[in-house]
């Protein structure tokens, strides 16, 4: 059994619902925040945990629900623990590995993490990047959370998945702040800003996080209305 299969089995055994490997030579660092990491780690492992349908289905534009906010925090914590264990497993197999927190902003002004979990997940074949910039898995849709483990361990990368949104505009129509701009692209958009009004989206999330009922930057409307992964096909 090679290292990739060993890590896949290990990840699934500790609670990951999806596992994939990305070749980071295909990663585009448009904002200059990941260069130090990309020079040290040629591969990335992407893992996902599925969100319960009953939690997502309860979301409304006026109320993301305290249960969704709590689930968001719990799943992020789960992912961080799994990422740490997978990084240690990479080390046991002879490589170096760095777990990237599931939800951490390193550039507050531009709302950027150390590396894009979503871009890595697309490169790792976990799903395609939708018009909302959510990663959409063929089975789960966007109803999942992601984490990333960078490594120099030689692994077998997956192929990225091309956009399958087609003519669907449900997330565009449902967005409470009209942040999604209806731009078509094949794998990745030209830039994040051409597809999404980042400031409008961030403004909504910050306001929700400031509400003591939620205490997390959650909205979830575009997650809920995506017909992929939704049993009701809203």
Biotite code that builds the C-alpha atoms (Angstrom):
import biotite.structure as struc

atoms = struc.array([
    struc.Atom([0.000, 0.000, 0.000], chain_id="A", res_id=1, res_name="UNK", atom_name="CA", element="C"),
    struc.Atom([1.513, 3.354, -1.006], chain_id="A", res_id=2, res_name="UNK", atom_name="CA", element="C"),
    struc.Atom([1.607, 6.485, 1.150], chain_id="A", res_id=3, res_name="UNK", atom_name="CA", element="C"),
    struc.Atom([-1.384, 8.097, -0.568], chain_id="A", res_id=4, res_name="UNK", atom_name="CA", element="C"),
    struc.Atom([-3.636, 5.124, 0.103], chain_id="A", res_id=5, res_name="UNK", atom_name="CA", element="C"),
    struc.Atom([-2.369, 4.795, 3.678], chain_id="A", res_id=6, res_name="UNK", atom_name="CA", element="C"),
    struc.Atom([-3.197, 8.445, 4.346], chain_id="A", res_id=7, res_name="UNK", atom_name="CA", element="C"),
    struc.Atom([-6.599, 8.187, 2.637], chain_id="A", res_id=8, res_name="UNK", atom_name="CA", element="C"),
    struc.Atom([-7.590, 5.218, 4.786], chain_id="A", res_id=9, res_name="UNK", atom_name="CA", element="C"),
    struc.Atom([-6.271, 6.907, 7.900], chain_id="A", res_id=10, res_name="UNK", atom_name="CA", element="C"),
    struc.Atom([-8.170, 10.143, 7.181], chain_id="A", res_id=11, res_name="UNK", atom_name="CA", element="C"),
    struc.Atom([-11.451, 8.324, 6.593], chain_id="A", res_id=12, res_name="UNK", atom_name="CA", element="C"),
    struc.Atom([-10.940, 6.218, 9.715], chain_id="A", res_id=13, res_name="UNK", atom_name="CA", element="C"),
    struc.Atom([-10.686, 9.310, 11.934], chain_id="A", res_id=14, res_name="UNK", atom_name="CA", element="C"),
    struc.Atom([-13.795, 11.000, 10.556], chain_id="A", res_id=15, res_name="UNK", atom_name="CA", element="C"),
    struc.Atom([-13.049, 12.697, 7.238], chain_id="A", res_id=16, res_name="UNK", atom_name="CA", element="C"),
    struc.Atom([-15.831, 12.268, 4.677], chain_id="A", res_id=17, res_name="UNK", atom_name="CA", element="C"),
    struc.Atom([-13.648, 13.214, 1.698], chain_id="A", res_id=18, res_name="UNK", atom_name="CA", element="C"),
    struc.Atom([-9.918, 12.983, 1.002], chain_id="A", res_id=19, res_name="UNK", atom_name="CA", element="C"),
    struc.Atom([-7.882, 14.148, -1.969], chain_id="A", res_id=20, res_name="UNK", atom_name="CA", element="C"),
    struc.Atom([-4.359, 15.192, -2.935], chain_id="A", res_id=21, res_name="UNK", atom_name="CA", element="C"),
    struc.Atom([-3.439, 18.373, -4.811], chain_id="A", res_id=22, res_name="UNK", atom_name="CA", element="C"),
    struc.Atom([-0.316, 19.071, -6.850], chain_id="A", res_id=23, res_name="UNK", atom_name="CA", element="C"),
    struc.Atom([0.553, 22.585, -5.668], chain_id="A", res_id=24, res_name="UNK", atom_name="CA", element="C"),
    struc.Atom([2.526, 23.381, -8.809], chain_id="A", res_id=25, res_name="UNK", atom_name="CA", element="C"),
    struc.Atom([-0.940, 24.167, -10.216], chain_id="A", res_id=26, res_name="UNK", atom_name="CA", element="C"),
    struc.Atom([-1.851, 26.499, -7.332], chain_id="A", res_id=27, res_name="UNK", atom_name="CA", element="C"),
    struc.Atom([-2.030, 30.190, -8.219], chain_id="A", res_id=28, res_name="UNK", atom_name="CA", element="C"),
    struc.Atom([-1.093, 32.569, -5.398], chain_id="A", res_id=29, res_name="UNK", atom_name="CA", element="C"),
    struc.Atom([-2.783, 35.714, -6.701], chain_id="A", res_id=30, res_name="UNK", atom_name="CA", element="C"),
    struc.Atom([-2.310, 37.629, -3.465], chain_id="A", res_id=31, res_name="UNK", atom_name="CA", element="C"),
    struc.Atom([1.252, 36.715, -2.475], chain_id="A", res_id=32, res_name="UNK", atom_name="CA", element="C"),
    struc.Atom([0.357, 35.191, 0.894], chain_id="A", res_id=33, res_name="UNK", atom_name="CA", element="C"),
    struc.Atom([1.280, 31.564, 0.185], chain_id="A", res_id=34, res_name="UNK", atom_name="CA", element="C"),
    struc.Atom([4.660, 31.781, -1.542], chain_id="A", res_id=35, res_name="UNK", atom_name="CA", element="C"),
    struc.Atom([6.661, 30.746, 1.511], chain_id="A", res_id=36, res_name="UNK", atom_name="CA", element="C"),
    struc.Atom([4.497, 27.658, 1.917], chain_id="A", res_id=37, res_name="UNK", atom_name="CA", element="C"),
    struc.Atom([4.464, 26.744, -1.774], chain_id="A", res_id=38, res_name="UNK", atom_name="CA", element="C"),
    struc.Atom([8.261, 26.804, -1.894], chain_id="A", res_id=39, res_name="UNK", atom_name="CA", element="C"),
    struc.Atom([8.445, 24.255, 0.949], chain_id="A", res_id=40, res_name="UNK", atom_name="CA", element="C"),
    struc.Atom([5.547, 21.920, 0.246], chain_id="A", res_id=41, res_name="UNK", atom_name="CA", element="C"),
    struc.Atom([4.818, 20.540, -3.256], chain_id="A", res_id=42, res_name="UNK", atom_name="CA", element="C"),
    struc.Atom([1.643, 18.670, -2.261], chain_id="A", res_id=43, res_name="UNK", atom_name="CA", element="C"),
    struc.Atom([-1.462, 19.282, -0.204], chain_id="A", res_id=44, res_name="UNK", atom_name="CA", element="C"),
    struc.Atom([-4.010, 16.935, 1.287], chain_id="A", res_id=45, res_name="UNK", atom_name="CA", element="C"),
    struc.Atom([-7.570, 18.239, 1.300], chain_id="A", res_id=46, res_name="UNK", atom_name="CA", element="C"),
    struc.Atom([-10.149, 16.801, 3.687], chain_id="A", res_id=47, res_name="UNK", atom_name="CA", element="C"),
    struc.Atom([-13.825, 17.570, 4.136], chain_id="A", res_id=48, res_name="UNK", atom_name="CA", element="C"),
    struc.Atom([-16.504, 16.926, 6.739], chain_id="A", res_id=49, res_name="UNK", atom_name="CA", element="C"),
    struc.Atom([-20.118, 16.920, 5.625], chain_id="A", res_id=50, res_name="UNK", atom_name="CA", element="C"),
    struc.Atom([-22.624, 19.207, 7.363], chain_id="A", res_id=51, res_name="UNK", atom_name="CA", element="C"),
    struc.Atom([-25.921, 17.633, 8.499], chain_id="A", res_id=52, res_name="UNK", atom_name="CA", element="C"),
    struc.Atom([-28.769, 18.392, 6.079], chain_id="A", res_id=53, res_name="UNK", atom_name="CA", element="C"),
    struc.Atom([-31.166, 19.248, 8.906], chain_id="A", res_id=54, res_name="UNK", atom_name="CA", element="C"),
    struc.Atom([-28.798, 21.978, 10.090], chain_id="A", res_id=55, res_name="UNK", atom_name="CA", element="C"),
    struc.Atom([-28.337, 23.504, 6.634], chain_id="A", res_id=56, res_name="UNK", atom_name="CA", element="C"),
    struc.Atom([-32.018, 23.236, 5.683], chain_id="A", res_id=57, res_name="UNK", atom_name="CA", element="C"),
    struc.Atom([-33.038, 25.364, 8.677], chain_id="A", res_id=58, res_name="UNK", atom_name="CA", element="C"),
    struc.Atom([-31.022, 28.391, 7.484], chain_id="A", res_id=59, res_name="UNK", atom_name="CA", element="C"),
    struc.Atom([-32.969, 31.459, 6.313], chain_id="A", res_id=60, res_name="UNK", atom_name="CA", element="C"),
    struc.Atom([-31.767, 34.859, 5.023], chain_id="A", res_id=61, res_name="UNK", atom_name="CA", element="C"),
    struc.Atom([-32.922, 36.402, 8.310], chain_id="A", res_id=62, res_name="UNK", atom_name="CA", element="C"),
    struc.Atom([-31.588, 33.703, 10.625], chain_id="A", res_id=63, res_name="UNK", atom_name="CA", element="C"),
    struc.Atom([-28.565, 31.480, 9.980], chain_id="A", res_id=64, res_name="UNK", atom_name="CA", element="C"),
    struc.Atom([-29.613, 29.794, 13.266], chain_id="A", res_id=65, res_name="UNK", atom_name="CA", element="C"),
    struc.Atom([-27.583, 29.358, 16.421], chain_id="A", res_id=66, res_name="UNK", atom_name="CA", element="C"),
    struc.Atom([-27.389, 25.623, 15.700], chain_id="A", res_id=67, res_name="UNK", atom_name="CA", element="C"),
    struc.Atom([-25.640, 26.236, 12.368], chain_id="A", res_id=68, res_name="UNK", atom_name="CA", element="C"),
    struc.Atom([-23.230, 28.658, 14.070], chain_id="A", res_id=69, res_name="UNK", atom_name="CA", element="C"),
    struc.Atom([-22.454, 26.059, 16.726], chain_id="A", res_id=70, res_name="UNK", atom_name="CA", element="C"),
    struc.Atom([-22.065, 23.296, 14.118], chain_id="A", res_id=71, res_name="UNK", atom_name="CA", element="C"),
    struc.Atom([-19.675, 25.544, 12.185], chain_id="A", res_id=72, res_name="UNK", atom_name="CA", element="C"),
    struc.Atom([-17.431, 25.848, 15.250], chain_id="A", res_id=73, res_name="UNK", atom_name="CA", element="C"),
    struc.Atom([-17.626, 22.140, 16.110], chain_id="A", res_id=74, res_name="UNK", atom_name="CA", element="C"),
    struc.Atom([-16.794, 20.989, 12.577], chain_id="A", res_id=75, res_name="UNK", atom_name="CA", element="C"),
    struc.Atom([-13.891, 23.441, 12.325], chain_id="A", res_id=76, res_name="UNK", atom_name="CA", element="C"),
    struc.Atom([-12.498, 22.016, 15.552], chain_id="A", res_id=77, res_name="UNK", atom_name="CA", element="C"),
    struc.Atom([-12.939, 18.465, 14.243], chain_id="A", res_id=78, res_name="UNK", atom_name="CA", element="C"),
    struc.Atom([-11.105, 19.360, 11.042], chain_id="A", res_id=79, res_name="UNK", atom_name="CA", element="C"),
    struc.Atom([-8.247, 20.980, 12.930], chain_id="A", res_id=80, res_name="UNK", atom_name="CA", element="C"),
    struc.Atom([-7.789, 17.873, 15.059], chain_id="A", res_id=81, res_name="UNK", atom_name="CA", element="C"),
    struc.Atom([-7.923, 15.575, 12.037], chain_id="A", res_id=82, res_name="UNK", atom_name="CA", element="C"),
    struc.Atom([-5.474, 17.777, 10.117], chain_id="A", res_id=83, res_name="UNK", atom_name="CA", element="C"),
    struc.Atom([-3.009, 17.591, 13.013], chain_id="A", res_id=84, res_name="UNK", atom_name="CA", element="C"),
    struc.Atom([-3.278, 13.797, 13.165], chain_id="A", res_id=85, res_name="UNK", atom_name="CA", element="C"),
    struc.Atom([-2.849, 13.479, 9.384], chain_id="A", res_id=86, res_name="UNK", atom_name="CA", element="C"),
    struc.Atom([0.196, 15.765, 9.517], chain_id="A", res_id=87, res_name="UNK", atom_name="CA", element="C"),
    struc.Atom([1.693, 13.521, 12.183], chain_id="A", res_id=88, res_name="UNK", atom_name="CA", element="C"),
    struc.Atom([0.920, 10.476, 10.035], chain_id="A", res_id=89, res_name="UNK", atom_name="CA", element="C"),
    struc.Atom([2.760, 12.113, 7.107], chain_id="A", res_id=90, res_name="UNK", atom_name="CA", element="C"),
    struc.Atom([5.701, 12.641, 9.424], chain_id="A", res_id=91, res_name="UNK", atom_name="CA", element="C"),
    struc.Atom([5.568, 8.988, 10.500], chain_id="A", res_id=92, res_name="UNK", atom_name="CA", element="C"),
    struc.Atom([5.773, 8.037, 6.808], chain_id="A", res_id=93, res_name="UNK", atom_name="CA", element="C"),
    struc.Atom([8.933, 10.090, 6.387], chain_id="A", res_id=94, res_name="UNK", atom_name="CA", element="C"),
    struc.Atom([7.698, 13.491, 5.227], chain_id="A", res_id=95, res_name="UNK", atom_name="CA", element="C"),
    struc.Atom([7.238, 16.934, 6.674], chain_id="A", res_id=96, res_name="UNK", atom_name="CA", element="C"),
    struc.Atom([3.695, 18.287, 6.987], chain_id="A", res_id=97, res_name="UNK", atom_name="CA", element="C"),
    struc.Atom([1.947, 21.459, 8.070], chain_id="A", res_id=98, res_name="UNK", atom_name="CA", element="C"),
    struc.Atom([-1.752, 21.476, 9.052], chain_id="A", res_id=99, res_name="UNK", atom_name="CA", element="C"),
    struc.Atom([-3.554, 24.677, 8.025], chain_id="A", res_id=100, res_name="UNK", atom_name="CA", element="C"),
    struc.Atom([-6.407, 25.701, 10.369], chain_id="A", res_id=101, res_name="UNK", atom_name="CA", element="C"),
    struc.Atom([-9.882, 25.207, 8.944], chain_id="A", res_id=102, res_name="UNK", atom_name="CA", element="C"),
    struc.Atom([-10.939, 28.795, 9.607], chain_id="A", res_id=103, res_name="UNK", atom_name="CA", element="C"),
    struc.Atom([-8.172, 31.338, 10.139], chain_id="A", res_id=104, res_name="UNK", atom_name="CA", element="C"),
    struc.Atom([-7.632, 34.755, 8.568], chain_id="A", res_id=105, res_name="UNK", atom_name="CA", element="C"),
    struc.Atom([-4.013, 35.859, 8.208], chain_id="A", res_id=106, res_name="UNK", atom_name="CA", element="C"),
    struc.Atom([-4.737, 39.001, 6.156], chain_id="A", res_id=107, res_name="UNK", atom_name="CA", element="C"),
    struc.Atom([-7.680, 40.830, 7.723], chain_id="A", res_id=108, res_name="UNK", atom_name="CA", element="C"),
    struc.Atom([-7.740, 43.640, 5.171], chain_id="A", res_id=109, res_name="UNK", atom_name="CA", element="C"),
    struc.Atom([-8.164, 41.286, 2.215], chain_id="A", res_id=110, res_name="UNK", atom_name="CA", element="C"),
    struc.Atom([-9.931, 38.443, 4.080], chain_id="A", res_id=111, res_name="UNK", atom_name="CA", element="C"),
    struc.Atom([-7.337, 35.814, 3.188], chain_id="A", res_id=112, res_name="UNK", atom_name="CA", element="C"),
    struc.Atom([-6.107, 32.650, 4.850], chain_id="A", res_id=113, res_name="UNK", atom_name="CA", element="C"),
    struc.Atom([-2.584, 31.227, 4.664], chain_id="A", res_id=114, res_name="UNK", atom_name="CA", element="C"),
    struc.Atom([-3.720, 29.221, 1.636], chain_id="A", res_id=115, res_name="UNK", atom_name="CA", element="C"),
    struc.Atom([-7.126, 28.776, 0.015], chain_id="A", res_id=116, res_name="UNK", atom_name="CA", element="C"),
    struc.Atom([-8.773, 25.589, 1.296], chain_id="A", res_id=117, res_name="UNK", atom_name="CA", element="C"),
    struc.Atom([-11.251, 25.877, -1.563], chain_id="A", res_id=118, res_name="UNK", atom_name="CA", element="C"),
    struc.Atom([-8.635, 26.157, -4.311], chain_id="A", res_id=119, res_name="UNK", atom_name="CA", element="C"),
    struc.Atom([-6.730, 23.211, -2.822], chain_id="A", res_id=120, res_name="UNK", atom_name="CA", element="C"),
    struc.Atom([-9.933, 21.141, -2.601], chain_id="A", res_id=121, res_name="UNK", atom_name="CA", element="C"),
    struc.Atom([-10.665, 21.772, -6.297], chain_id="A", res_id=122, res_name="UNK", atom_name="CA", element="C"),
    struc.Atom([-7.110, 20.788, -7.279], chain_id="A", res_id=123, res_name="UNK", atom_name="CA", element="C"),
    struc.Atom([-7.510, 17.673, -5.101], chain_id="A", res_id=124, res_name="UNK", atom_name="CA", element="C"),
    struc.Atom([-10.671, 16.647, -6.959], chain_id="A", res_id=125, res_name="UNK", atom_name="CA", element="C"),
    struc.Atom([-13.079, 17.020, -4.029], chain_id="A", res_id=126, res_name="UNK", atom_name="CA", element="C"),
    struc.Atom([-15.447, 19.112, -6.125], chain_id="A", res_id=127, res_name="UNK", atom_name="CA", element="C"),
    struc.Atom([-15.687, 22.038, -8.510], chain_id="A", res_id=128, res_name="UNK", atom_name="CA", element="C"),
    struc.Atom([-15.621, 25.720, -7.657], chain_id="A", res_id=129, res_name="UNK", atom_name="CA", element="C"),
    struc.Atom([-19.122, 27.093, -8.112], chain_id="A", res_id=130, res_name="UNK", atom_name="CA", element="C"),
    struc.Atom([-20.318, 30.540, -9.108], chain_id="A", res_id=131, res_name="UNK", atom_name="CA", element="C"),
    struc.Atom([-20.541, 31.346, -5.393], chain_id="A", res_id=132, res_name="UNK", atom_name="CA", element="C"),
    struc.Atom([-16.867, 30.291, -4.976], chain_id="A", res_id=133, res_name="UNK", atom_name="CA", element="C"),
    struc.Atom([-18.017, 27.424, -2.784], chain_id="A", res_id=134, res_name="UNK", atom_name="CA", element="C"),
    struc.Atom([-16.557, 23.991, -3.510], chain_id="A", res_id=135, res_name="UNK", atom_name="CA", element="C"),
    struc.Atom([-19.375, 21.769, -4.763], chain_id="A", res_id=136, res_name="UNK", atom_name="CA", element="C"),
    struc.Atom([-18.970, 18.028, -4.350], chain_id="A", res_id=137, res_name="UNK", atom_name="CA", element="C"),
    struc.Atom([-21.121, 15.881, -6.688], chain_id="A", res_id=138, res_name="UNK", atom_name="CA", element="C"),
    struc.Atom([-22.671, 14.056, -3.706], chain_id="A", res_id=139, res_name="UNK", atom_name="CA", element="C"),
    struc.Atom([-22.605, 16.598, -0.847], chain_id="A", res_id=140, res_name="UNK", atom_name="CA", element="C"),
    struc.Atom([-22.871, 19.805, -2.853], chain_id="A", res_id=141, res_name="UNK", atom_name="CA", element="C"),
    struc.Atom([-21.383, 22.697, -0.863], chain_id="A", res_id=142, res_name="UNK", atom_name="CA", element="C"),
    struc.Atom([-22.663, 21.234, 2.444], chain_id="A", res_id=143, res_name="UNK", atom_name="CA", element="C"),
    struc.Atom([-19.212, 20.623, 3.906], chain_id="A", res_id=144, res_name="UNK", atom_name="CA", element="C"),
    struc.Atom([-16.241, 22.261, 5.608], chain_id="A", res_id=145, res_name="UNK", atom_name="CA", element="C"),
    struc.Atom([-12.618, 21.924, 4.502], chain_id="A", res_id=146, res_name="UNK", atom_name="CA", element="C"),
    struc.Atom([-9.097, 21.744, 5.894], chain_id="A", res_id=147, res_name="UNK", atom_name="CA", element="C"),
    struc.Atom([-5.673, 21.418, 4.302], chain_id="A", res_id=148, res_name="UNK", atom_name="CA", element="C"),
    struc.Atom([-2.436, 19.630, 5.189], chain_id="A", res_id=149, res_name="UNK", atom_name="CA", element="C"),
    struc.Atom([0.669, 20.706, 3.272], chain_id="A", res_id=150, res_name="UNK", atom_name="CA", element="C"),
    struc.Atom([3.391, 18.099, 2.832], chain_id="A", res_id=151, res_name="UNK", atom_name="CA", element="C"),
    struc.Atom([6.618, 17.273, 1.024], chain_id="A", res_id=152, res_name="UNK", atom_name="CA", element="C"),
    struc.Atom([5.745, 13.586, 1.074], chain_id="A", res_id=153, res_name="UNK", atom_name="CA", element="C"),
    struc.Atom([5.555, 12.202, -2.469], chain_id="A", res_id=154, res_name="UNK", atom_name="CA", element="C"),
    struc.Atom([1.850, 11.548, -3.101], chain_id="A", res_id=155, res_name="UNK", atom_name="CA", element="C"),
    struc.Atom([-0.427, 10.757, -6.059], chain_id="A", res_id=156, res_name="UNK", atom_name="CA", element="C"),
    struc.Atom([-2.414, 13.905, -6.885], chain_id="A", res_id=157, res_name="UNK", atom_name="CA", element="C"),
    struc.Atom([-5.990, 13.906, -8.149], chain_id="A", res_id=158, res_name="UNK", atom_name="CA", element="C"),
    struc.Atom([-7.239, 15.814, -11.176], chain_id="A", res_id=159, res_name="UNK", atom_name="CA", element="C"),
    struc.Atom([-9.115, 19.086, -10.646], chain_id="A", res_id=160, res_name="UNK", atom_name="CA", element="C"),
    struc.Atom([-12.820, 19.108, -11.446], chain_id="A", res_id=161, res_name="UNK", atom_name="CA", element="C"),
    struc.Atom([-14.261, 21.557, -13.982], chain_id="A", res_id=162, res_name="UNK", atom_name="CA", element="C"),
    struc.Atom([-17.200, 23.802, -13.129], chain_id="A", res_id=163, res_name="UNK", atom_name="CA", element="C"),
    struc.Atom([-20.580, 22.069, -13.581], chain_id="A", res_id=164, res_name="UNK", atom_name="CA", element="C"),
    struc.Atom([-22.915, 24.861, -12.491], chain_id="A", res_id=165, res_name="UNK", atom_name="CA", element="C"),
    struc.Atom([-24.168, 25.420, -16.022], chain_id="A", res_id=166, res_name="UNK", atom_name="CA", element="C"),
    struc.Atom([-27.116, 27.804, -16.232], chain_id="A", res_id=167, res_name="UNK", atom_name="CA", element="C"),
    struc.Atom([-28.059, 27.501, -12.540], chain_id="A", res_id=168, res_name="UNK", atom_name="CA", element="C"),
    struc.Atom([-28.364, 30.875, -10.798], chain_id="A", res_id=169, res_name="UNK", atom_name="CA", element="C"),
    struc.Atom([-29.973, 29.884, -7.483], chain_id="A", res_id=170, res_name="UNK", atom_name="CA", element="C"),
    struc.Atom([-27.097, 31.128, -5.310], chain_id="A", res_id=171, res_name="UNK", atom_name="CA", element="C"),
    struc.Atom([-26.946, 34.408, -7.244], chain_id="A", res_id=172, res_name="UNK", atom_name="CA", element="C"),
    struc.Atom([-30.662, 35.037, -6.774], chain_id="A", res_id=173, res_name="UNK", atom_name="CA", element="C"),
    struc.Atom([-30.663, 34.025, -3.101], chain_id="A", res_id=174, res_name="UNK", atom_name="CA", element="C"),
    struc.Atom([-27.645, 35.986, -1.823], chain_id="A", res_id=175, res_name="UNK", atom_name="CA", element="C"),
    struc.Atom([-28.972, 38.510, 0.741], chain_id="A", res_id=176, res_name="UNK", atom_name="CA", element="C"),
    struc.Atom([-26.330, 41.127, -0.182], chain_id="A", res_id=177, res_name="UNK", atom_name="CA", element="C"),
    struc.Atom([-26.180, 40.352, -3.927], chain_id="A", res_id=178, res_name="UNK", atom_name="CA", element="C"),
    struc.Atom([-22.476, 39.553, -3.672], chain_id="A", res_id=179, res_name="UNK", atom_name="CA", element="C"),
    struc.Atom([-22.335, 36.831, -6.367], chain_id="A", res_id=180, res_name="UNK", atom_name="CA", element="C"),
    struc.Atom([-21.730, 38.305, -9.812], chain_id="A", res_id=181, res_name="UNK", atom_name="CA", element="C"),
    struc.Atom([-22.801, 35.521, -12.243], chain_id="A", res_id=182, res_name="UNK", atom_name="CA", element="C"),
    struc.Atom([-19.421, 34.998, -13.907], chain_id="A", res_id=183, res_name="UNK", atom_name="CA", element="C"),
    struc.Atom([-18.806, 31.748, -15.813], chain_id="A", res_id=184, res_name="UNK", atom_name="CA", element="C"),
    struc.Atom([-15.398, 30.029, -15.650], chain_id="A", res_id=185, res_name="UNK", atom_name="CA", element="C"),
    struc.Atom([-14.006, 26.547, -16.283], chain_id="A", res_id=186, res_name="UNK", atom_name="CA", element="C"),
    struc.Atom([-11.931, 25.636, -13.208], chain_id="A", res_id=187, res_name="UNK", atom_name="CA", element="C"),
    struc.Atom([-10.965, 28.839, -11.376], chain_id="A", res_id=188, res_name="UNK", atom_name="CA", element="C"),
    struc.Atom([-12.210, 32.408, -11.899], chain_id="A", res_id=189, res_name="UNK", atom_name="CA", element="C"),
    struc.Atom([-9.825, 35.057, -13.292], chain_id="A", res_id=190, res_name="UNK", atom_name="CA", element="C"),
    struc.Atom([-9.781, 36.663, -9.836], chain_id="A", res_id=191, res_name="UNK", atom_name="CA", element="C"),
    struc.Atom([-11.892, 36.305, -6.704], chain_id="A", res_id=192, res_name="UNK", atom_name="CA", element="C"),
    struc.Atom([-13.059, 39.922, -6.988], chain_id="A", res_id=193, res_name="UNK", atom_name="CA", element="C"),
    struc.Atom([-14.402, 39.445, -10.519], chain_id="A", res_id=194, res_name="UNK", atom_name="CA", element="C"),
    struc.Atom([-16.778, 36.768, -9.256], chain_id="A", res_id=195, res_name="UNK", atom_name="CA", element="C"),
    struc.Atom([-17.662, 37.918, -5.743], chain_id="A", res_id=196, res_name="UNK", atom_name="CA", element="C"),
    struc.Atom([-18.176, 41.245, -3.990], chain_id="A", res_id=197, res_name="UNK", atom_name="CA", element="C"),
    struc.Atom([-15.849, 40.225, -1.167], chain_id="A", res_id=198, res_name="UNK", atom_name="CA", element="C"),
    struc.Atom([-16.532, 43.333, 0.921], chain_id="A", res_id=199, res_name="UNK", atom_name="CA", element="C"),
    struc.Atom([-20.308, 42.863, 0.789], chain_id="A", res_id=200, res_name="UNK", atom_name="CA", element="C"),
    struc.Atom([-20.020, 39.199, 1.756], chain_id="A", res_id=201, res_name="UNK", atom_name="CA", element="C"),
    struc.Atom([-17.543, 39.979, 4.559], chain_id="A", res_id=202, res_name="UNK", atom_name="CA", element="C"),
    struc.Atom([-19.738, 42.811, 5.861], chain_id="A", res_id=203, res_name="UNK", atom_name="CA", element="C"),
    struc.Atom([-22.654, 40.413, 6.273], chain_id="A", res_id=204, res_name="UNK", atom_name="CA", element="C"),
    struc.Atom([-20.493, 37.780, 7.970], chain_id="A", res_id=205, res_name="UNK", atom_name="CA", element="C"),
    struc.Atom([-18.943, 40.276, 10.395], chain_id="A", res_id=206, res_name="UNK", atom_name="CA", element="C"),
    struc.Atom([-22.367, 41.605, 11.367], chain_id="A", res_id=207, res_name="UNK", atom_name="CA", element="C"),
    struc.Atom([-23.657, 38.082, 12.017], chain_id="A", res_id=208, res_name="UNK", atom_name="CA", element="C"),
    struc.Atom([-20.542, 37.233, 14.041], chain_id="A", res_id=209, res_name="UNK", atom_name="CA", element="C"),
    struc.Atom([-21.123, 40.320, 16.214], chain_id="A", res_id=210, res_name="UNK", atom_name="CA", element="C"),
    struc.Atom([-24.606, 39.074, 17.119], chain_id="A", res_id=211, res_name="UNK", atom_name="CA", element="C"),
    struc.Atom([-24.406, 37.243, 20.488], chain_id="A", res_id=212, res_name="UNK", atom_name="CA", element="C"),
    struc.Atom([-26.865, 34.635, 19.180], chain_id="A", res_id=213, res_name="UNK", atom_name="CA", element="C"),
    struc.Atom([-24.267, 33.386, 16.669], chain_id="A", res_id=214, res_name="UNK", atom_name="CA", element="C"),
    struc.Atom([-20.698, 34.471, 17.579], chain_id="A", res_id=215, res_name="UNK", atom_name="CA", element="C"),
    struc.Atom([-19.401, 33.038, 14.299], chain_id="A", res_id=216, res_name="UNK", atom_name="CA", element="C"),
    struc.Atom([-19.104, 34.488, 10.763], chain_id="A", res_id=217, res_name="UNK", atom_name="CA", element="C"),
    struc.Atom([-21.855, 32.359, 9.228], chain_id="A", res_id=218, res_name="UNK", atom_name="CA", element="C"),
    struc.Atom([-24.549, 32.998, 6.647], chain_id="A", res_id=219, res_name="UNK", atom_name="CA", element="C"),
    struc.Atom([-25.092, 29.744, 4.719], chain_id="A", res_id=220, res_name="UNK", atom_name="CA", element="C"),
    struc.Atom([-27.802, 30.918, 2.322], chain_id="A", res_id=221, res_name="UNK", atom_name="CA", element="C"),
    struc.Atom([-25.788, 29.968, -0.776], chain_id="A", res_id=222, res_name="UNK", atom_name="CA", element="C"),
    struc.Atom([-24.938, 26.635, 0.855], chain_id="A", res_id=223, res_name="UNK", atom_name="CA", element="C"),
    struc.Atom([-28.613, 25.884, 1.474], chain_id="A", res_id=224, res_name="UNK", atom_name="CA", element="C"),
    struc.Atom([-30.011, 26.822, -1.935], chain_id="A", res_id=225, res_name="UNK", atom_name="CA", element="C"),
    struc.Atom([-27.497, 24.930, -4.080], chain_id="A", res_id=226, res_name="UNK", atom_name="CA", element="C"),
    struc.Atom([-29.462, 22.069, -5.676], chain_id="A", res_id=227, res_name="UNK", atom_name="CA", element="C"),
    struc.Atom([-26.395, 19.788, -5.679], chain_id="A", res_id=228, res_name="UNK", atom_name="CA", element="C"),
    struc.Atom([-26.364, 17.770, -2.483], chain_id="A", res_id=229, res_name="UNK", atom_name="CA", element="C"),
    struc.Atom([-29.832, 18.920, -1.453], chain_id="A", res_id=230, res_name="UNK", atom_name="CA", element="C"),
    struc.Atom([-32.362, 16.120, -1.023], chain_id="A", res_id=231, res_name="UNK", atom_name="CA", element="C"),
    struc.Atom([-35.197, 18.546, -1.789], chain_id="A", res_id=232, res_name="UNK", atom_name="CA", element="C"),
    struc.Atom([-33.486, 19.987, -4.901], chain_id="A", res_id=233, res_name="UNK", atom_name="CA", element="C"),
    struc.Atom([-34.677, 23.450, -3.852], chain_id="A", res_id=234, res_name="UNK", atom_name="CA", element="C"),
])
